[in-house]
Amino acid sequence: MSQLLLHQYNQVFSVPRQDKIVRWQTTFFNEAAPQEHAQLTNITISVEAMERAIREIKPNAAAVPAILAKCSKALAQPLCILWRCSMDRGVVPVALKKATEVEVVSGVPQESVLDPLLYLVHMTDIGVGVSDSLLTSFEDDTTVSLPTTSAEEVSCLQQDVDAVYATSNMQFNEEKFELLRHGHNQEIKEIMLHTEGGQGITPQPHFKCLGVQLSEDCSIQYHIVEAVKKARTFTSREPETLLTLWRAPVQPLLD
């Protein structure tokens, strides 16, 4: 098996340069390759450690059959050789790669450590520039609210909305902006609020806040009516189906 694995390896990797690995995307090692490498002589792994690691694999692991644990002694030696060769011989030729490396234009790689860290930094500082309004955030939903009795106070609300743009230094999805107004002062309600791009924010009769539809009269009656409508669509189903669907789509709506 060791010879078979080494033969397969030699078909992929290039001629080795001892104790060095090139960190440059080149097809093969040669004299013209960039001299940017790292010394790997202090990185060692023993056959016993490899065998112990194979035995510790869970028997029911989907990606690793239980037979590997039984063959740990036979596999440890060739796996150590392959690991050492991979350190000495460098990178897989570009022509044999299944994926190509591309430059990240925007965003960060999914499931990376950087992703949640940047998100936490963004959410922590998103309300730094807001002075008069109340800013609340939950996950990717952010709300800016302010009691207003005059046009000047509406202007303060607009300034705080603009401050969210300036602090975060990013563009938001203007199509998802929602405006809910409560009160009887029609003069104030006629004042238009705008996004950073100058697009007017259209007032809505209902606003979804943490899964609950809040109406402009500060009641949840509309949410109750809509929940009842969705729940009634299940009344014509058989009892067995109702019992199956109860916990998933029905109970959350009623709650």
C-alpha positions, 0 to 999 in steps of 0.5 A: 500500500505504501508503494501504491500511495507513493506512486500516486503521489509522485504523479501529482507532486513535483521533484522535491527540494529538501526541507522547503516549501514554496508559498507561490502558486507555481506549477513545479519546483525549478531553479527559476522558482521564487525563493520564498519558502519556510524551513520545515525541519522542526515539524515532525510526526511519528508513526506511533502518533499517526497510528494513535490518531487513526485508532481514535477516529469514531467508528460511526463517523460518516466520512471515515469507515470503521475499517480504518481503525482496524488497519491503523498499523498498516496505514500509519507508515504510508500516511506519515510518508505522504505527510512528510512528502507534502511538506517537502515537495510543495504545492499541487500543480495548477493544472491538477487543481479542482479549484482555482484561487481568486482574489476576494473582491468583497466580503469574507470567506464563509465559515471563517473566523474573520467573518463573525469577528467583523460582524461583531465589530460592525454591530458594536459600532453601528450606533456610535454616531447616533445622538438623539434617536434610540438605535436597537439591533438584533442580528441583521435588523437595525431600528432607529426610532425617535419621538418627534413633535416638530420638523426640527426633531424629524431633521434630527431623526434624518441626521441619525439615520445618516450617521449609521451610514457614516459610522459603518462606512458601507452601503445598505440595501435601500429596498429593505428600508421600512418606515412606521409612523405613529401619531396624529400630527399629519404635518410631521407625517408629510415630511419625507425621510431619505436613505443615504442614496437620496431614495425616499423611505415609503411609510408602511402601515405595518412593520415586522419587528422580531417576527411580529407585525406591529401596526402604525397604531402600535397594536398587533391586531394585524399580526393576529389576523394574519396568523389566524388566516394561515392557521385556518388553511390547515383545517381541511387537512386530515388529523394525522397531517395536522398532528405532523404539521402542528409543531413546525408551521402552526404553533410558531405562528400562534405563539 
